[in-house]
């Protein structure tokens, strides 16, 4: 089964970008802006995220600062999740003129 994947990555200052770039090149990924790529990923069955994470972990040296977020189709929806790492405070927080919100109110997985 093939799915179109959008991948956003932040490996930190000392991250293994060469390993990730080599893996993305092997996937024939297209550049979609700073630290964003899209590509078709082949996998077996329902284990898309697990297969993708395993392939990336085999090809890229990751550490505690590494973050990889994917956006992918699932049934009739678009889903998103971190394969590696987790959400951190955004650099634009505090610039807007809106009320504060609770991060727990934000659903990471559905759009």
Phi and psi in radians as a Rosetta constraint file:
Dihedral C 1 N 2 CA 2 C 2 CIRCULARHARMONIC -1.988 0.35
Dihedral N 2 CA 2 C 2 N 3 CIRCULARHARMONIC 2.393 0.35
Dihedral C 2 N 3 CA 3 C 3 CIRCULARHARMONIC -2.310 0.35
Dihedral N 3 CA 3 C 3 N 4 CIRCULARHARMONIC 2.534 0.35
Dihedral C 3 N 4 CA 4 C 4 CIRCULARHARMONIC -1.438 0.35
Dihedral N 4 CA 4 C 4 N 5 CIRCULARHARMONIC 2.188 0.35
Dihedral C 4 N 5 CA 5 C 5 CIRCULARHARMONIC -2.063 0.35
Dihedral N 5 CA 5 C 5 N 6 CIRCULARHARMONIC 2.368 0.35
Dihedral C 5 N 6 CA 6 C 6 CIRCULARHARMONIC -1.856 0.35
Dihedral N 6 CA 6 C 6 N 7 CIRCULARHARMONIC 2.270 0.35
Dihedral C 6 N 7 CA 7 C 7 CIRCULARHARMONIC -2.175 0.35
Dihedral N 7 CA 7 C 7 N 8 CIRCULARHARMONIC 2.222 0.35
Dihedral C 7 N 8 CA 8 C 8 CIRCULARHARMONIC -1.965 0.35
Dihedral N 8 CA 8 C 8 N 9 CIRCULARHARMONIC 2.366 0.35
Dihedral C 8 N 9 CA 9 C 9 CIRCULARHARMONIC -2.387 0.35
Dihedral N 9 CA 9 C 9 N 10 CIRCULARHARMONIC 2.547 0.35
Dihedral C 9 N 10 CA 10 C 10 CIRCULARHARMONIC -2.503 0.35
Dihedral N 10 CA 10 C 10 N 11 CIRCULARHARMONIC 1.811 0.35
Dihedral C 10 N 11 CA 11 C 11 CIRCULARHARMONIC -1.740 0.35
Dihedral N 11 CA 11 C 11 N 12 CIRCULARHARMONIC 0.094 0.35
Dihedral C 11 N 12 CA 12 C 12 CIRCULARHARMONIC 1.433 0.35
Dihedral N 12 CA 12 C 12 N 13 CIRCULARHARMONIC 3.101 0.35
Dihedral C 12 N 13 CA 13 C 13 CIRCULARHARMONIC -1.140 0.35
Dihedral N 13 CA 13 C 13 N 14 CIRCULARHARMONIC -0.689 0.35
Dihedral C 13 N 14 CA 14 C 14 CIRCULARHARMONIC -1.784 0.35
Dihedral N 14 CA 14 C 14 N 15 CIRCULARHARMONIC 0.342 0.35
Dihedral C 14 N 15 CA 15 C 15 CIRCULARHARMONIC -1.179 0.35
Dihedral N 15 CA 15 C 15 N 16 CIRCULARHARMONIC 2.830 0.35
Dihedral C 15 N 16 CA 16 C 16 CIRCULARHARMONIC -1.460 0.35
Dihedral N 16 CA 16 C 16 N 17 CIRCULARHARMONIC 1.183 0.35
Dihedral C 16 N 17 CA 17 C 17 CIRCULARHARMONIC -1.168 0.35
Dihedral N 17 CA 17 C 17 N 18 CIRCULARHARMONIC -0.611 0.35
Dihedral C 17 N 18 CA 18 C 18 CIRCULARHARMONIC -1.064 0.35
Dihedral N 18 CA 18 C 18 N 19 CIRCULARHARMONIC -0.740 0.35
Dihedral C 18 N 19 CA 19 C 19 CIRCULARHARMONIC -1.118 0.35
Dihedral N 19 CA 19 C 19 N 20 CIRCULARHARMONIC -0.773 0.35
Dihedral C 19 N 20 CA 20 C 20 CIRCULARHARMONIC -1.168 0.35
Dihedral N 20 CA 20 C 20 N 21 CIRCULARHARMONIC -0.744 0.35
Dihedral C 20 N 21 CA 21 C 21 CIRCULARHARMONIC -1.101 0.35
Dihedral N 21 CA 21 C 21 N 22 CIRCULARHARMONIC -0.698 0.35
Dihedral C 21 N 22 CA 22 C 22 CIRCULARHARMONIC -1.094 0.35
Dihedral N 22 CA 22 C 22 N 23 CIRCULARHARMONIC -0.755 0.35
Dihedral C 22 N 23 CA 23 C 23 CIRCULARHARMONIC -1.139 0.35
Dihedral N 23 CA 23 C 23 N 24 CIRCULARHARMONIC -0.774 0.35
Dihedral C 23 N 24 CA 24 C 24 CIRCULARHARMONIC -1.095 0.35
Dihedral N 24 CA 24 C 24 N 25 CIRCULARHARMONIC -0.675 0.35
Dihedral C 24 N 25 CA 25 C 25 CIRCULARHARMONIC -1.094 0.35
Dihedral N 25 CA 25 C 25 N 26 CIRCULARHARMONIC -0.715 0.35
Dihedral C 25 N 26 CA 26 C 26 CIRCULARHARMONIC -1.087 0.35
Dihedral N 26 CA 26 C 26 N 27 CIRCULARHARMONIC -0.473 0.35
Dihedral C 26 N 27 CA 27 C 27 CIRCULARHARMONIC -1.508 0.35
Dihedral N 27 CA 27 C 27 N 28 CIRCULARHARMONIC -0.028 0.35
Dihedral C 27 N 28 CA 28 C 28 CIRCULARHARMONIC 1.002 0.35
Dihedral N 28 CA 28 C 28 N 29 CIRCULARHARMONIC 0.695 0.35
Dihedral C 28 N 29 CA 29 C 29 CIRCULARHARMONIC -1.189 0.35
Dihedral N 29 CA 29 C 29 N 30 CIRCULARHARMONIC 2.605 0.35
Dihedral C 29 N 30 CA 30 C 30 CIRCULARHARMONIC -1.817 0.35
Dihedral N 30 CA 30 C 30 N 31 CIRCULARHARMONIC 2.472 0.35
Dihedral C 30 N 31 CA 31 C 31 CIRCULARHARMONIC -1.309 0.35
Dihedral N 31 CA 31 C 31 N 32 CIRCULARHARMONIC 2.349 0.35
Dihedral C 31 N 32 CA 32 C 32 CIRCULARHARMONIC -2.258 0.35
Dihedral N 32 CA 32 C 32 N 33 CIRCULARHARMONIC 0.560 0.35
Dihedral C 32 N 33 CA 33 C 33 CIRCULARHARMONIC 2.013 0.35
Dihedral N 33 CA 33 C 33 N 34 CIRCULARHARMONIC 3.124 0.35
Dihedral C 33 N 34 CA 34 C 34 CIRCULARHARMONIC -1.059 0.35
Dihedral N 34 CA 34 C 34 N 35 CIRCULARHARMONIC 2.047 0.35
Dihedral C 34 N 35 CA 35 C 35 CIRCULARHARMONIC 1.093 0.35
Dihedral N 35 CA 35 C 35 N 36 CIRCULARHARMONIC 0.543 0.35
Dihedral C 35 N 36 CA 36 C 36 CIRCULARHARMONIC -2.347 0.35
Dihedral N 36 CA 36 C 36 N 37 CIRCULARHARMONIC 2.391 0.35
Dihedral C 36 N 37 CA 37 C 37 CIRCULARHARMONIC -2.448 0.35
Dihedral N 37 CA 37 C 37 N 38 CIRCULARHARMONIC 2.763 0.35
Dihedral C 37 N 38 CA 38 C 38 CIRCULARHARMONIC -2.320 0.35
Dihedral N 38 CA 38 C 38 N 39 CIRCULARHARMONIC 2.627 0.35
Dihedral C 38 N 39 CA 39 C 39 CIRCULARHARMONIC -2.872 0.35
Dihedral N 39 CA 39 C 39 N 40 CIRCULARHARMONIC 2.820 0.35
Dihedral C 39 N 40 CA 40 C 40 CIRCULARHARMONIC -1.572 0.35
Dihedral N 40 CA 40 C 40 N 41 CIRCULARHARMONIC 2.283 0.35
Dihedral C 40 N 41 CA 41 C 41 CIRCULARHARMONIC -2.098 0.35
Dihedral N 41 CA 41 C 41 N 42 CIRCULARHARMONIC 2.207 0.35
Dihedral C 41 N 42 CA 42 C 42 CIRCULARHARMONIC -1.619 0.35
Dihedral N 42 CA 42 C 42 N 43 CIRCULARHARMONIC 2.350 0.35
Dihedral C 42 N 43 CA 43 C 43 CIRCULARHARMONIC -2.628 0.35
Dihedral N 43 CA 43 C 43 N 44 CIRCULARHARMONIC 2.888 0.35
Dihedral C 43 N 44 CA 44 C 44 CIRCULARHARMONIC -1.773 0.35
Dihedral N 44 CA 44 C 44 N 45 CIRCULARHARMONIC 2.231 0.35
Dihedral C 44 N 45 CA 45 C 45 CIRCULARHARMONIC 1.185 0.35
Dihedral N 45 CA 45 C 45 N 46 CIRCULARHARMONIC -2.555 0.35
Dihedral C 45 N 46 CA 46 C 46 CIRCULARHARMONIC -1.570 0.35
Dihedral N 46 CA 46 C 46 N 47 CIRCULARHARMONIC -0.015 0.35
Dihedral C 46 N 47 CA 47 C 47 CIRCULARHARMONIC -1.615 0.35
Dihedral N 47 CA 47 C 47 N 48 CIRCULARHARMONIC 0.787 0.35
Dihedral C 47 N 48 CA 48 C 48 CIRCULARHARMONIC -0.966 0.35
Dihedral N 48 CA 48 C 48 N 49 CIRCULARHARMONIC -0.999 0.35
Dihedral C 48 N 49 CA 49 C 49 CIRCULARHARMONIC -1.095 0.35
Dihedral N 49 CA 49 C 49 N 50 CIRCULARHARMONIC -0.715 0.35
Dihedral C 49 N 50 CA 50 C 50 CIRCULARHARMONIC -1.174 0.35
Dihedral N 50 CA 50 C 50 N 51 CIRCULARHARMONIC -0.726 0.35
Dihedral C 50 N 51 CA 51 C 51 CIRCULARHARMONIC -1.116 0.35
Dihedral N 51 CA 51 C 51 N 52 CIRCULARHARMONIC -0.787 0.35
Dihedral C 51 N 52 CA 52 C 52 CIRCULARHARMONIC -1.109 0.35
Dihedral N 52 CA 52 C 52 N 53 CIRCULARHARMONIC -0.801 0.35
Dihedral C 52 N 53 CA 53 C 53 CIRCULARHARMONIC -1.080 0.35
Dihedral N 53 CA 53 C 53 N 54 CIRCULARHARMONIC -0.760 0.35
Dihedral C 53 N 54 CA 54 C 54 CIRCULARHARMONIC -1.087 0.35
Dihedral N 54 CA 54 C 54 N 55 CIRCULARHARMONIC -0.745 0.35
Dihedral C 54 N 55 CA 55 C 55 CIRCULARHARMONIC -1.098 0.35
Dihedral N 55 CA 55 C 55 N 56 CIRCULARHARMONIC -0.771 0.35
Dihedral C 55 N 56 CA 56 C 56 CIRCULARHARMONIC -1.142 0.35
Dihedral N 56 CA 56 C 56 N 57 CIRCULARHARMONIC -0.754 0.35
Dihedral C 56 N 57 CA 57 C 57 CIRCULARHARMONIC -1.102 0.35
Dihedral N 57 CA 57 C 57 N 58 CIRCULARHARMONIC -0.547 0.35
Dihedral C 57 N 58 CA 58 C 58 CIRCULARHARMONIC -1.253 0.35
Dihedral N 58 CA 58 C 58 N 59 CIRCULARHARMONIC -0.505 0.35
Dihedral C 58 N 59 CA 59 C 59 CIRCULARHARMONIC -1.736 0.35
Dihedral N 59 CA 59 C 59 N 60 CIRCULARHARMONIC -0.372 0.35
Dihedral C 59 N 60 CA 60 C 60 CIRCULARHARMONIC -2.218 0.35
Dihedral N 60 CA 60 C 60 N 61 CIRCULARHARMONIC 2.364 0.35
Dihedral C 60 N 61 CA 61 C 61 CIRCULARHARMONIC -1.397 0.35
Dihedral N 61 CA 61 C 61 N 62 CIRCULARHARMONIC 1.946 0.35
Dihedral C 61 N 62 CA 62 C 62 CIRCULARHARMONIC -1.845 0.35
Dihedral N 62 CA 62 C 62 N 63 CIRCULARHARMONIC 2.640 0.35
Dihedral C 62 N 63 CA 63 C 63 CIRCULARHARMONIC -2.329 0.35
Dihedral N 63 CA 63 C 63 N 64 CIRCULARHARMONIC -2.992 0.35
Dihedral C 63 N 64 CA 64 C 64 CIRCULARHARMONIC -1.179 0.35
Dihedral N 64 CA 64 C 64 N 65 CIRCULARHARMONIC -0.301 0.35
Dihedral C 64 N 65 CA 65 C 65 CIRCULARHARMONIC -1.592 0.35
Dihedral N 65 CA 65 C 65 N 66 CIRCULARHARMONIC -0.171 0.35
Dihedral C 65 N 66 CA 66 C 66 CIRCULARHARMONIC -1.226 0.35
Dihedral N 66 CA 66 C 66 N 67 CIRCULARHARMONIC 2.418 0.35
Dihedral C 66 N 67 CA 67 C 67 CIRCULARHARMONIC -2.406 0.35
Dihedral N 67 CA 67 C 67 N 68 CIRCULARHARMONIC 2.255 0.35
Dihedral C 67 N 68 CA 68 C 68 CIRCULARHARMONIC -2.340 0.35
Dihedral N 68 CA 68 C 68 N 69 CIRCULARHARMONIC 2.148 0.35
Dihedral C 68 N 69 CA 69 C 69 CIRCULARHARMONIC -2.078 0.35
Dihedral N 69 CA 69 C 69 N 70 CIRCULARHARMONIC 2.367 0.35
Dihedral C 69 N 70 CA 70 C 70 CIRCULARHARMONIC -2.103 0.35
Dihedral N 70 CA 70 C 70 N 71 CIRCULARHARMONIC 2.645 0.35
Dihedral C 70 N 71 CA 71 C 71 CIRCULARHARMONIC -2.162 0.35
Dihedral N 71 CA 71 C 71 N 72 CIRCULARHARMONIC 2.279 0.35
Dihedral C 71 N 72 CA 72 C 72 CIRCULARHARMONIC -2.646 0.35
Dihedral N 72 CA 72 C 72 N 73 CIRCULARHARMONIC 2.729 0.35
Dihedral C 72 N 73 CA 73 C 73 CIRCULARHARMONIC -1.385 0.35
Dihedral N 73 CA 73 C 73 N 74 CIRCULARHARMONIC 2.456 0.35
Dihedral C 73 N 74 CA 74 C 74 CIRCULARHARMONIC -2.470 0.35
Dihedral N 74 CA 74 C 74 N 75 CIRCULARHARMONIC 1.962 0.35
Dihedral C 74 N 75 CA 75 C 75 CIRCULARHARMONIC 0.976 0.35
Dihedral N 75 CA 75 C 75 N 76 CIRCULARHARMONIC -2.118 0.35
Dihedral C 75 N 76 CA 76 C 76 CIRCULARHARMONIC -1.792 0.35
Dihedral N 76 CA 76 C 76 N 77 CIRCULARHARMONIC 0.258 0.35
Dihedral C 76 N 77 CA 77 C 77 CIRCULARHARMONIC -2.058 0.35
Dihedral N 77 CA 77 C 77 N 78 CIRCULARHARMONIC 2.918 0.35
Dihedral C 77 N 78 CA 78 C 78 CIRCULARHARMONIC -1.884 0.35
Dihedral N 78 CA 78 C 78 N 79 CIRCULARHARMONIC 2.265 0.35
Dihedral C 78 N 79 CA 79 C 79 CIRCULARHARMONIC -2.060 0.35
Dihedral N 79 CA 79 C 79 N 80 CIRCULARHARMONIC 2.786 0.35
Dihedral C 79 N 80 CA 80 C 80 CIRCULARHARMONIC -2.511 0.35
Dihedral N 80 CA 80 C 80 N 81 CIRCULARHARMONIC 2.551 0.35
Dihedral C 80 N 81 CA 81 C 81 CIRCULARHARMONIC -2.888 0.35
Dihedral N 81 CA 81 C 81 N 82 CIRCULARHARMONIC 2.752 0.35
Dihedral C 81 N 82 CA 82 C 82 CIRCULARHARMONIC -1.409 0.35
Dihedral N 82 CA 82 C 82 N 83 CIRCULARHARMONIC 2.231 0.35
Dihedral C 82 N 83 CA 83 C 83 CIRCULARHARMONIC -1.473 0.35
Dihedral N 83 CA 83 C 83 N 84 CIRCULARHARMONIC -0.634 0.35
Dihedral C 83 N 84 CA 84 C 84 CIRCULARHARMONIC -2.376 0.35
Dihedral N 84 CA 84 C 84 N 85 CIRCULARHARMONIC 2.361 0.35
Dihedral C 84 N 85 CA 85 C 85 CIRCULARHARMONIC 1.409 0.35
Dihedral N 85 CA 85 C 85 N 86 CIRCULARHARMONIC -2.867 0.35
Dihedral C 85 N 86 CA 86 C 86 CIRCULARHARMONIC -2.680 0.35
Dihedral N 86 CA 86 C 86 N 87 CIRCULARHARMONIC 3.016 0.35
Dihedral C 86 N 87 CA 87 C 87 CIRCULARHARMONIC -1.149 0.35
Dihedral N 87 CA 87 C 87 N 88 CIRCULARHARMONIC 2.515 0.35
Dihedral C 87 N 88 CA 88 C 88 CIRCULARHARMONIC -2.239 0.35
Dihedral N 88 CA 88 C 88 N 89 CIRCULARHARMONIC 2.992 0.35
Dihedral C 88 N 89 CA 89 C 89 CIRCULARHARMONIC -1.079 0.35
Dihedral N 89 CA 89 C 89 N 90 CIRCULARHARMONIC 2.313 0.35
Dihedral C 89 N 90 CA 90 C 90 CIRCULARHARMONIC -1.333 0.35
Dihedral N 90 CA 90 C 90 N 91 CIRCULARHARMONIC 2.539 0.35
Dihedral C 90 N 91 CA 91 C 91 CIRCULARHARMONIC -1.157 0.35
Dihedral N 91 CA 91 C 91 N 92 CIRCULARHARMONIC -0.299 0.35
Dihedral C 91 N 92 CA 92 C 92 CIRCULARHARMONIC -1.597 0.35
Dihedral N 92 CA 92 C 92 N 93 CIRCULARHARMONIC -0.055 0.35
Dihedral C 92 N 93 CA 93 C 93 CIRCULARHARMONIC -1.070 0.35
Dihedral N 93 CA 93 C 93 N 94 CIRCULARHARMONIC 2.272 0.35
Dihedral C 93 N 94 CA 94 C 94 CIRCULARHARMONIC 1.736 0.35
Dihedral N 94 CA 94 C 94 N 95 CIRCULARHARMONIC -0.193 0.35
Dihedral C 94 N 95 CA 95 C 95 CIRCULARHARMONIC -1.467 0.35
Dihedral N 95 CA 95 C 95 N 96 CIRCULARHARMONIC -0.493 0.35
Dihedral C 95 N 96 CA 96 C 96 CIRCULARHARMONIC -1.386 0.35
Dihedral N 96 CA 96 C 96 N 97 CIRCULARHARMONIC 2.980 0.35
Dihedral C 96 N 97 CA 97 C 97 CIRCULARHARMONIC -1.857 0.35
Dihedral N 97 CA 97 C 97 N 98 CIRCULARHARMONIC 0.478 0.35
Dihedral C 97 N 98 CA 98 C 98 CIRCULARHARMONIC -1.803 0.35
Dihedral N 98 CA 98 C 98 N 99 CIRCULARHARMONIC 2.983 0.35
Dihedral C 98 N 99 CA 99 C 99 CIRCULARHARMONIC -1.294 0.35
Dihedral N 99 CA 99 C 99 N 100 CIRCULARHARMONIC 2.732 0.35
Dihedral C 99 N 100 CA 100 C 100 CIRCULARHARMONIC -1.172 0.35
Dihedral N 100 CA 100 C 100 N 101 CIRCULARHARMONIC 2.640 0.35
Dihedral C 100 N 101 CA 101 C 101 CIRCULARHARMONIC -2.239 0.35
Dihedral N 101 CA 101 C 101 N 102 CIRCULARHARMONIC 2.768 0.35
Dihedral C 101 N 102 CA 102 C 102 CIRCULARHARMONIC -1.552 0.35
Dihedral N 102 CA 102 C 102 N 103 CIRCULARHARMONIC 2.171 0.35
Dihedral C 102 N 103 CA 103 C 103 CIRCULARHARMONIC -1.036 0.35
Dihedral N 103 CA 103 C 103 N 104 CIRCULARHARMONIC -0.452 0.35
Dihedral C 103 N 104 CA 104 C 104 CIRCULARHARMONIC -1.171 0.35
Dihedral N 104 CA 104 C 104 N 105 CIRCULARHARMONIC -0.332 0.35
Dihedral C 104 N 105 CA 105 C 105 CIRCULARHARMONIC -1.347 0.35
Dihedral N 105 CA 105 C 105 N 106 CIRCULARHARMONIC -0.225 0.35
Dihedral C 105 N 106 CA 106 C 106 CIRCULARHARMONIC -1.565 0.35
Dihedral N 106 CA 106 C 106 N 107 CIRCULARHARMONIC 2.187 0.35
Dihedral C 106 N 107 CA 107 C 107 CIRCULARHARMONIC -1.518 0.35
Dihedral N 107 CA 107 C 107 N 108 CIRCULARHARMONIC 1.992 0.35
Dihedral C 107 N 108 CA 108 C 108 CIRCULARHARMONIC -1.255 0.35
Dihedral N 108 CA 108 C 108 N 109 CIRCULARHARMONIC -0.297 0.35
Dihedral C 108 N 109 CA 109 C 109 CIRCULARHARMONIC -1.852 0.35
Dihedral N 109 CA 109 C 109 N 110 CIRCULARHARMONIC -0.328 0.35
Dihedral C 109 N 110 CA 110 C 110 CIRCULARHARMONIC -2.262 0.35
Dihedral N 110 CA 110 C 110 N 111 CIRCULARHARMONIC 2.595 0.35
